[in-house]
Amino acid sequence: MFMKLQLLYTTNLCFHGPIFPNSNAVLVSPPEKAEKVPHRSNNGSKGTTFVKRYSPGRVNCETQLRKQGLEKNSNDGALEKRKICDELSGSGGGNLKGHTKCSTKWASYGGCIPDILDALDTFRDVGEALSPWEERINNKERSIILKEQRRWDRALEIFKWFKENGHELNVIHYNIMIRTLGKALKWSRVEILWNEMNARGITATNSTYGTLIDVYSKGGLKEDALFWLERMLGQGMEPDEVTMVTVVQLYKKAGEFRKAEEFFKKWSLGKPLRPNNKNAVAAPETERVAYSNTSLSSHTYNALIDTYGKSGRLKEASETFVKMLKQGIAPTIVTFNTMIHICGNHGQLEEVSLLLRKMEELRCSPNTRTYNILVSIHAKHNDITGATKYFKRMKEACLEPDRVSYRTLLYAYSIRKMVHEAEELISDMDKRGLEIDEFTQSALTRMYIEAGMLERSMFWFWRFHLAGNMISECYAANIDAYGEHGHTLEAEEVFIRSQERKSPSVLEFNVMIKAYGIGKRYDKACELFDSMQRHGVVADTCSYSSLIHILVTADKPQIAKSYLKKMQEAGLVRNCVQYSAVISSFAKLGQLEMADDTYKEMIRYGVQPDVIIYGVLINAFVDVGRVKEAIAYADEMKRVGLPGNTVIYNSLIKLYTKVGNLKQAEETFKLLQSSEGGAAVWSCNCMIDLYAKQSMIDQAKGIFETLKRKRAANEFTFAMMLSLYKKLERLDEAIEIAMQMRKLQLLKDPKSYNSVLDLYIIAGRAKDTIDTFREMVRAAIKPDDCSFRSLGNLLVRYGVSRESVRKYEMLMKKDSSHGLQAWTSALSSVLEVDDDSDSDCDSE
């Protein structure tokens, strides 16, 4: 809504002058004229040829050379000028179109520049090429000559020639060479130039520092770029707008968006730009000029909008865009593309529509990138219809979709299994001769697999395999697609074909091992791993980890351990993750000696266990009653100073409950309570059990009430409290617990019912006893021997002979159905007797 209102507010802003400068300015060709052009004749002697200069639009490299009469002489082997031209431009003979463009640009300079540049492209020797003009090349022409070189080494050669032949070289020439060498990433040569400037007393200008910052930034050397910025500021120089944008983009590329914003704000407000750096140059920064009211260029606004967008700050990006409009700066296509991309990524599709309307209003036509962004954001927000619509609009606007256009839409179709639409797009790409990239190829393979079109997927794979353009990552992606869906045979086929290449990579082996694991072909996984060395492939950490994971998942820790040992010998074990998997598998299978041996082996190799391993070992030994070993692991964990977590605290409480160590259990329980997740009901029940054994009713009751408030108390919590109250003969509280258990339907097995039956019998509550028994029968929970023993005692108490009780028990064993009926009938009689007794008491 914020964006919408601002756009509506600024809709009627007017701009002065043309919104988009005319980029089709007509270049007036110079009149024909004759110029001296040096050449070397067939006999090797130097000479001069007069050549007419024609309109640059019609001149190309081949024509020029032909006019200079320089063809290859098959007898003396003289180099053809066309070849020299190609070598110098790095084109290898296939760049005639590019050379035509250069010729056109050169002609636009006028004067002798076109012939000089042509000669430099023709003659390998710089002196020979420049000899006709050696005495009359001025500073401006030297700048143009250096700037127009397409190869850094050729530019440096010309630069050195100027220097050695007494030509004046000023700071502008050095700036050009710094940019040329910086773009070629020749940093040592840049430093040599800098030192040479200082030695010759040539003072660096604002432009020099701006160039250094720019080339180092674009070369990915952030710290070096900032060093030059610091040096610039230390010299009291003010970064211009272009340099400021370079620094902003430097921070943006590094993901330091706040620093980018802070630098811009300081620059625009005239605040000191130098950070508080104790290693900085001591010279104070001069008083700066504020640029807050200055009209910035569209390039600056574009950089700021993009910075805000990449940092996820839609509001600031929108405000910057609106400020740009208010200041009368015409948004370029780059501005709109950036804003559309930002709004689209934030799901603001209505704002995207408003931006498109704004573009139309300002007569800024969308380009291919605009449509690519629109296709991408609509696909991202699951509007595949919208994505398809903008792809078609791109064609309707007479714009050719590029590889990005097709790849974006094709991927969107593939993940949605839109086979028909995807195949239509592929057909269109084939007609236009556009290659499908490896990423899209594997995505389409997966589409066919998930659509159940297995045969079609293999045809698709074979198309690319036979073309010979598949790389290792592409084969691996195809193997993985088949493997993940359990198509092991197809995965094998792709893997076999991938090995036809001269240099198979570890990646294909790793994904095939994974595919065998998913298909439960464990022997094949081991065989493939063992064959890697024969294929000249060295197993990496992923190879070992994948195979070990597969084997422990298949309950084969013994085999996994042998590969873990090989991994250790190969020096690829970086942590205890693989050891943890093997130890856990041994513990799960009850092979505790093997788990302990693996732990000791890990210690011998100097691998530090983590709390997960200690938790696994403590739990495993506690579960089988081997408390001594469990305590040893707990003590070792404390000795090495490992911090506890919820898992380990629970393991320790389980251990201390088993041995009845209340003090240690309480200390651990406090740590558990203060942890992020707090104490779980299982740990609380352990503590209630410990307190119950010690008859510490207040402590047990405190935990019980806390669990009840949280509605976390379960059947075990209630059962332990009932047993505690019964043990202490606090029958009223015990009966209250029993009533709550019945009401909450927490009686779920014979044991819990027996506990309540026994309580009611002890308390002399015959009616509650029989009602609970009937509930038990209705719940289809079969009473056990303990149940009938308690019920037999009740019958005896009410005058039934022990002989009759034994008959009921025997009948229950012979015929449970008739036995239950007999028990129910006998208990009902007891209830009638009890009711009669109550009536007699009442009448008295």
N, C-alpha and C positions, 0 to 999 in steps of 0.2 A: 504493500500500500504506500509506503514511504517513497519508493522509487516511482510509483505511478503518479502520485501527486506532483512530484518534482518535475517529471517529464511533461505533465499537462501544463504546469506553471510556465515552463520555458518554451512551450510550443511556438509561441509567436515572437520569439527573439529574432531580431534582424541582424544581418551581417553586412559589413561594409566591404565592398570590393568582391571579386570573384571568390566563391567558396573553394573551388578546386582550381589551382593554377593550370593554365593550358600547357600540357606536357608535349603537345605536337608542334612545337615551334619549328618553322621552316628554316633550315640551314642554307644560306646562300652560298653556292659554290664559287670559289675564286675563279677568275678568268684563266684561260689557258696561258701557260707561260713556260719558258724553257729554263731548266735548272741544270747545273752541273752535277752529275752523279758519278762518283768514283766506281771503277770496276776493274776486274783483273781479266786480261785477255787470255786466249787459249795458250799463248806461249809463256804466260806467267808474269808478263810485264804490266806495270800499272798504267792506267789510262783514264781519260775522262770522256763521258758520253753526255750529250745534251738530250734530255728527254722531255717531251711535252707532258704537262700535268693536266689530266682531264677531271671532269666532275667526279667527286669522290663516291657518289652513289653508284657509279658504274665501274669503279676501279676495284680489282681484287688482286690478291697476291700473285696469282699465276700470270695475269695480264701485265703487271708491273715488271715481273722478271723477264717475261718474253720481250717487252719493249726495251729492256736494257741489254738484250741480246746475249743473255747468260744461260746457255743450255749446256748440258754435260757433254764433254768431248770424250768419246769412247776410246780414243787413242792415247791421250795423255792422262786420263783419269781425273781430270779437274772436277772439283765438287760442283754440282748443280746448285744454283742459288736457291731454288725451291727447297732443296734438302736442308741447306743451311738455315733458311727461314724457319723450317719446321723444327729443326733441332733447337734453335734458340727459343722458340715459343713453346716447346715441349709438346707439340701436337702430333708428331709422328706422321704428318702428311694428311691427316684427316680433319683438319680444322680450317678448311678454306672459308667456311661461312663466318667463323669467328674472326679470321683475318680481315675479311671484307668489312666487318663492323669497325675493327681497329683503324683500317684505312680511312673510313668515313670520318671517324672521330679526329684522326690526325689532320685530315684536310681542313677541318673546322678551325684549327689553330692558325692557319695561314702562314705566310712567311716561309722560312726555310725548314720549319719544324717537320712537316710531312716527309721531306726528303731525308732529313737527318734520321728520323725514326725508321724510315724504310731502309736506309743504308745500314743502320745498326742491326736490323733484322736480316740483312743480306750478307754482311761481312762478319766473320768471326772475330777478327782483330779490331779492337775498339779504335786504335790510332788510325788504322787504314780507313775505317768507316767515317771518322770525324775529321780527317785531314782537310777536306775542302772548306770546312767552316771553322777550323781550329782557332783562328785569330779573331773571329767575330761572334762567338757564342756568348750571349749576355746571361746575367743571373736568372732572369725569368725563364729563358730557354733551357738553362741547366736544370731548373726545377721541373719543367715539363718533361724533359728527357728522362730524368730519374724516376719521376712519378709514373711514366707510361710503360716502364719495364714490367713484364709479366713474371720474370724469374728473379728471385732475390740475388742469386750469384751473378747474373748479368748486370743487375743494378749496381752491385758492389764493385764489379770490375770497372764499370764506367765511372763510378764515384772515385775510385782509386786513380784512374787515368786523369780525371780532372785535377786531382790533388797533386799528382806527380808532374803534371805539365803546367803548373803555375796558375791554374784557374782559381778565381776567388770562390771560396765555399763559405757560405754564411749559415746562420742557425736554421733557416728554412730548409736548406739542403740536408742538414743533419736530421731535422725533424722527419723529412721524407724517408731517409734511410732507416731511422729508428722504427718507423711504422712498417716499412718493407721487411726488415729483418725480424721485427716482433711478430708480424703475421706469419712468418715462416718458422717461428719458434726458435730462432737462433739467438738465444739469450746471451751467450758468451760474447758474441759479436756486438750485440746491443751495448753491453758493458764496455767493450773496447771503444766503441764510438763515443760513449759518455765520457770516458777518461780522456779520449783524444780532444773532445770539445774543451774540457777543463784545461788541458795542457796548452791548447792553442788560444786560450783566453776568450773563447766564444761563450757568451752568457746564455744559459738556458732561459727560455721564455715561458710564459703561461702555456703556450701551445706545446712546448717541449714536454713539460710535465704532464699535460693533458694526454699527449700521445703515449707517453710511458705508462701512465695509469691505464689507458685504454687497451694497449696491446698485452700488458701483463694480466689484466682482468680477463680479456677474451681468451688468453692462453691458459686460463685456469689457475694462475698463480696469485691467489687472493692476497696473501701476506706481502708479496713483493709489490703488488699494486698499491696496497695501503702504505707501504714504506715510501713510495714515491709521492703519495698524497701528503704524508707527514713531512717529507722533505720540502715539498712545494709550499706548504703552509709555514714551515720554518723559515723559508726565504721571504715571507711576507707577501706571497702571491695569492691572489683571489681566484678560486676555481670559477670558470665561467659556467654557463648553463649546460653546455655539452659535457664538460668534465663532471659536473654535479650529477647528471643523469647516468654517466658511466659508473660512478661510485654507488648510486642507488641500485643500479642493475647488478653490480658486483655483490652487494649485500643480499639482493633478492635471489640471485643464483645460489648463494650459500645457505638460503633459507633463513637468513637473519633479517626478518621483515621489520622488526622494531628498530633495528639499527638503521635500516634504509629510511624509515619514516623520520627518525630523529635527525639524521644527516640532512634530509631535505628541509625540515623545519628550521634547523639552525642556519642553514644556508639562506633560506628565504627571509628569516627574521634578522639576519645580520649578526647572529651570535657566534662566539668562538667555535671553530670547527675541530680544533685539536683535542683529542681525548687526554685524560690525565695519565700520561705515560712518563714514568721516571727515566726511561731510556730515550725520550724524545729530545730533539735538538733544543738547546737552551734558549734560542732567540724567541722573544715574545711575539705572539701573533698580532698583526696590525689591526687597527680598528676597521671593522667590516661594514659594508653597505648592505642595507636591508633590501630584499627583492620582493617583499610581501605584496606591494602594489604594482609590481612589474607584470606586464603581460608575457606569459611564458609561451613557448612554442608547443605545437600539437605533439611533437616528439616527447617533450617533458611530461605533458599530461598523460600520454599513452603509457609511459613508463610507470608513473605513479598509480594509475588505475590498475595496471597489471600487477604491481606490487601488492596493492590492497587485495586484489582478487585472489592472488596465490596465497595470501595469509588468511583467507576466509573472511575478510571484513567487507561485506557487501555494502554496508551503510557508508563507509568512508569512500569506497569506489564510486558509489552513486553521487555522493556530495562533490567529489572531484570532477565528475562528468558534468554535473550541473554548473559548477563554477566555471568550467571551460566554456560552456554555452553562454553564460552570462557575460564573460569577458570578450565575447565575439570571436573566439577561436573556433574555426570550423573543424568539427570532428572529421578525421580521415577514416578510410575504410578499416584501418588498423584499430582505431578507437572503437568503432562499432563492433568489430569482431571480438575485441577484448571484453566489452561490456556484455555482449550476447553470451559469450562463453562463461563469464562470471555468474550472471543471472541464471543461466541454464543449469549450471552446476549446483546452484542453491535451490533449484526447483521453482524458480520464479518465472514460469513460462508466460504469464500474462505480461510481465515486464519485457520479456523477449519480444512479444507481439508489438508492444509500444515502441520498442527500439527499431523494429523493422518499419513501422509507420513513420518514425522520425527520419530514417534513412531515405524513405520515399519522398518525404517532404523536402529534404535538403538535396534531393537529386543525387544521392550517393548510392550508386548501384552495387548490389551485393556481388562479391566475387566467389570463386570456387571455394575458398577457405570459409567464407560466410556460410555457404550451404553445407559444407562438411561439418561445421560446428552445429548447425541446426539439426542435421541428421543424427549426429552423435548425442546431443542432449535429449532429443526426443526418444531415441533408442534407450538411453540410460534410464529415463523415467517411464519405461515400458509403454511408450506411445509409438508402437511400430508403424501404425498407420500414418502418423505425423512424420516420422522419419522417411517413409516411402514417398510421401507427398512432396517433401522438400527435395528429395533426390530427383523426382520428375520435374519439379520447377526449375532446377538447375539446368536440365536439358532444354526446357522450354525457353530459358533465358539465353540460349545459344552459348552456354558455358560447357566446356568439356569436363565431365567428372574425371578426377585423377585417381591414382591408386588408393589414396586415402579414402576417397568417396566410396569406392567399391568395397574396400576392405572393411570399413565401418559398418556398412549396411549388410554385407555378406556375413560378418560375424554376428550381427544382431539376428539375422535370419537363422543362422546355424544353431545358436543356443536355444532358440525357440522351436527347433525342429521344423521350420518352414521350408520343407524340401523343394517344393515346386517353385517358390519365389527365389530361393537360392540358386536353383539350376537355371532359371531365366537370366539371373544376373551373371552367372558364369558364362552362359552363351554370349551375352553382350560383351563381356570382357574378351572372350576368345575372338569375336569378330573384330574388336579394336586392337587386338594383338597385345593386350595388357597381361603381364605375368601375375600369377597368384603367388603371394609370398608364403613362406613356410608356416607362419603362425596361422594364417587363414586356412591353409591346406589341412593342417591337423585338426582345426576346429570343425571343418566340414567332414572329415573322417569320423570324428566323434558324433556329429549330427546324424550321419547315416547309421552308425552303430546304435545310438539311442532310439532311432526311429525304427529299429528292427530290420534295417536293410543291409544285412551283413555282406551279401554278395556285391551290392553296389559300392559299399565302402572299400572293398578290395579292388574293384575296378578303378576307383578314385585313387587309391594308393599306387597302383601299377602305373597310372598315367604319369605321375610325378617321378616315380622311381625310374622308369624307362627314359624319361627326359634327362636324367642325370643331374638334376639341379638340387636334389635333397641334401641337406647338411645333417650332421650328427644329431642336433637338437630336434630336427624334424622327424627323423626316424624314431628317436626316443619318445616323442610326443605320440606318435602313432602306436608304438608298442604299448605305451601306458594306457591309451584309450581302449585298446582291445583287452589288455590285462585287467583293468579296473572293472570291466563288465564280464569277466570270467571267460573270455574267448581266448584261451591259451594257445590253441593251434594257430589262430590268425596272428597272434602276437609273435609266435615262433617264426612264422613265415616272414613277417616284416623284419625280425631280427636277423634271420639268415640272409635276407637281401641286403641288409645294412652292412654285413660283413664282406660283401663283394667289393666294397671300397678298399682302397689301399691302406688306409690308416683308421681302423675301427677305434672308437673311443670308449672310455670307461662308462660313459653315460648310458649307452645302449645296453651294456651288461647289467648295470644297476637296475634299470627299469624292467628288464627281462627277469631278473632274480625276483623282483617285486611281483611280477605277473605270475611266476611259478608259485610264490607264496599264497597269493589270492586264490589260485586254482588248486591249492593244497598238494602241489607236486614238489614235495620237500626234497626228495632225492635228486630231482632234476635241477633244483635251485643250487644244491651243493655241487653237483657235477659241473654246472655252468661256471660257478665261482672258481672251481679248481682248474678249469680250462683257460682262465684269463691269461695266465702267464704264457701258455703255449701260443696265444694269439698276440703276444707282445703288448698286453694291456696290464697295467699295474693297478691292483685294487686300491681304492681310496677309503676314507673313513665311512662314506655312505655305503659302499659295497659291504664292508664288514657289519656295520650297524643294521643294515636291512636284513642280511642273512641271519644274524643273531636274533633279531626281533621275530623273524619268521619261525625259527626253530623253537624259541621259548614259548611262542604262542601255540605251537603244535605239541607242547609238553615234551620237548626233546632237549632239555638243558644240558645233558652230557655232551651231545654233539656241539651244541652252541658254545660250550666251554672250550672245546678244542679250537674253534675259530677265534674265540676271544683271546686265547693264548697266542695265536698267530698274529692277531691284530696288535697285541702288546709287543711282540717281538719286532713288528714292522714299525713301531714307534708312533702308532696312530691313536693310542688311547689318550684322550685329553682330560677325561673326567670319569666319574664312577657310574655313568648312565648304563653302559653295557653290563658292568658287573652287577648293578642293581637288578637288571632284567633277569640275569642268570640266577642270582641268589633267590629272587622272588619265585622263580619257576621251581627251583629245588624245594623251597619252603612249602609251596603250594602242594607239591607231590609228597610231602612228608619226609623228604630225603635231607634231614637236617645236618648230617655229617658232611654231605657234599656242599651244603650251603655254607657251613662253617669253614670247610677247606677253601672254598672260593673266596670267602672273606679274608682268610689268612694270606692267600696268594696275592690278593689285591694290596694288602698291607706291605707284603714283601716287595712289590713293584713300586711302592711309594705313592700309590693312588689313595687319596683321602676319601673315606666313606662320607656320605651325607646322612641327614637325619632319617631319610626314607629307608635306607638300608638298615639302620639301627632299629627303626620301627618294625620292619619286616621280621628281623631276627628275634627281637624281643617278643613279638606276638606269636611267632612260630614256636618258640621254646616254652612260652607260658601255656599255650594251648595243649601241649603234651605233658605238662606238669614238670618240665625241667627248669625249675625256678632258678637254680644256681647259675646256669649258663645265661639265663635271661638277665639276672642281676649283674653279671659280669659285663654284658653288652651295655647295660644302662650306665654302669660306673665308667666304662671306657668312653662312652659318649660325653659324659660330664667332664672327664679328664681332658679331652681334646678341645673342650670349650665350644661345642656346637650349640647354637641357639635352638631352643625347642620350638615346636609348632603344635597345632591342634592334634595332628596324627600321633606325634610322639608322646604328647601329654596323655592322650587316651590309652596308648600302649602302656605307659608307665603306671597309670591308675589301675589298669587291668592287672598288671604285675603285682602291685602293692596290695591289691584286694585279695589276690591269690595267696600271698604270704601273710596277710593280716597286718601289714606295716602301716598303721594308721597315720603316724607322724609324716612319713614320706608322702603318703597319699594326700594328706591335707595340704602340704606344701605345693604339690603338683596341681591339685584342684584349684588352688588360689591363682596359680599361673594360667590355668585353663580359663578361669572366669574372667581374667583380665585380658585375654587374647581377643582378637578381632571377632571371631565367631561366637565366643562365649562357651560355656559348658553345655554339651549336648545331653539329652535325657539319659543316654547309655552311661555316661560318666557319673551323672547324678545318682543313678540307680546303684552304681558300684559304691559310691560314698554312703548311701542309705544302708546298703548291705553291711558295710564295715561298721557303721554306727550301731546297727541293729545287733551285730555280734557282740559289741561292747556295751549293749543296753543303754546307749546314749540317745535317749529319746528326744531331747530338745533339739540337738543338732540334726537328727534325722527328720524331725518334724519341720524344721526350718527349710530344708531343701525341698521336702514334699510340698509345703505350702507355696513355695516359689514356683515349682513346676505346675501346680494347680492354677495359679494366677496366670501363667503363660499358656494354660491349656495344653501343656506338653506332657503331663503325667500319663503313663500308659499302664497296661494291666500289671506289669512287673512292679512298677512303683507302688501301686495300691496293694498288691499281694505282699510285698515286703513290709509295708506299714501295718497291714492286718496281722502278719505273723509277729511283728514286734509287740503290738498291743496285746495280742493273745499270750505271748511269752511272759509279759509283765502283768498278766491277769487284769488288764484294763479293758474288760469285756465291753463296756458301753462304747468306748471309742472304736474298738474292733468291729462291733456290730454296725456302727455308723459307716465305717469304711466299707463293710460288706454290702450295705444298702446302696451306697454310691456305685459300687462295682456292678451291682445288678441293674441299677437305673441306667448306667452308661454302657451297659452290655459289654462289659470287659471280661466276663467269664467265658472263655473260649476253648477250654480244654479240660479234661478230667482233673488235672492237678489243681487248677484254680477253683473249680467247683468243689473238690474235696476239702480245700482249705476253708471254704465258707460253710460246707455241711458240718465239718468237725467243730467249727466255732459255735454254730447254732446248737449242736448237741451238748457241748460243754455248758453253754448258757441255759440249757433246758428249754429251748424255743422249738418245740416239736412242729408247730404249724409252719414256721419259717423254713425248717429243715425239709419238710415234705413238699412245700411249695417250690423250694430251690431244686429238689430232685425232679419234680414234674417239669420245671423249666429246662432242666438238663436233658430229659427224654424228648421234649418237644424240639429242642435244638439239635437233635440227632447226634448228641455226644454220648457215646457208650460209656456207662459207668465201669470202673475197673475194680480190682480186688479191694483197694483202699476205700473206695466209695461204699461197697457192700459191708466192709468191716465196720465203718462208722454207723451205717444204717442198722446193722445187726445189733450194735450196742444200744441203739435207741429202742429197738424192739424188745430186747431183754429187759431194759429199764421199765418198760410198760407191761411186763408180765409174760412175754412170749418166751417159751423155753429155748434153750440153746440148741436142742435137738431140731426144733422146727426151723430155726435160723439156718442150721446146716443143710436141711432139706431144700430150703430156698436157694442156697448157694449151689447145691448139686444140680438142681433143676435149671439154674441159670447157665451152668456149663453144658448141660445136655441140649437144652432148647432155650435160646436167649429170649425168643419172643414170649413163650409161655412163662419163662422165669421172670421177665419184667412185669408181666401181668400179676404174678403171684406176689412179688415184692410191692407193687403198687397197691394191691388189695390189702395186704397186711399193714402197710403204713397208713392206709385210709382208716382201718379199724382203730389203730392207735390214735388217730386224729379224733375219731368219734369218742373214744374213751376220755381223751383229754378235754373235749368239749363238755362231756357229762360231768367231769370233775369240776370244771369251772362253774357249771350250773348249780351243782350241789353247794359249792362254796358261796355262791351268790344268794341261794335260798336261806342258808344259815345266817 
